[in-house]
Amino acid sequence: MPDMKTPSSAGAKLAAFAAAVVLVFGATFGVARAVAPDGATDRPAEGHGGGHQAAPATGGGDHDMGGMDSGAGGATKATAIPPGLAVAEAGYRLVAESTSLAWGPAVPFRFRIDGPDGRPVQRYEQLHERELHLIMVRRDLTGFQHVHPTRGADGTWAIDLDLEEGGTWRAFADFAPTGGPAQLTLGVDLQVPGPFVPGTGPAAAAPPDPALTVAFDRKGDDVEITVRRDGVAIEPEPYLGARGHLVALRAGDLAYLHVHPLEGGAPAVRFGAELPTAGSYALFFDYQVGGVVHTATTTIEVQ
Ligand SMILES: [Cu+2]
């Protein structure tokens, strides 16, 4: 048994690291509660006493992000970490069967969500009419896919992905485990061997419907999105229980911001989007017109 009162250099570093990890994870939970929709629209929030009061870091706080100020131990300042940066959180872990996938138009991807008991989660709450949403984003932000895997009897999720573009993809699983947090977003990087040229992903190459245009307007903390066909504003059709779904990712680290639809404003669609720091954010808006789901994308700068 090593004498814990005689810190070796490695032991002291490990202790400081552990303290920093605890603080960083503590901050993660606070912000997830503050930024997440918290089931305000489609399910009651569970066990979130006071969570809404936690204020996310706003403008100017970005220099604190990810501060693993080792050495400082207990003095490390708690930092605000948005969702999507962690592979495990609140006792849940995203486990990919393989993080190296083949190249091709229909590549099987299998994963599971392990719960606090170490077993694959088998019970989920509906979140926007699905148990789990899988968002695939190429790390250069030019590839985006929003798909819905199917869950097998053993809890394993499976889907065939279109991976005709090489590079590193980030897979985000967005879900609400029964008895767990009201919304969790876990992410893992997947390597897809193949030619990689930045800025040439499928989103960049997707042929837009020439009759449709999409305008993104910032209104304070909100984002207002107007879809037009031949110049005339139209209301998107209901898709997964809403008039559209917006994913916001912070450029640089792909932090995944939860945004929530707001009532009113039709035919435009409005979202509350608390963007936690200055910087660039990529927005991906899924909407349905004429029975076809389209994705519109833009980048916004937050000063
Ligand atoms: Cu979805």
Residues whose N, C-alpha, C, O or C-beta is under 5 A from the ligand:
A	BS01	CU	H133 V147
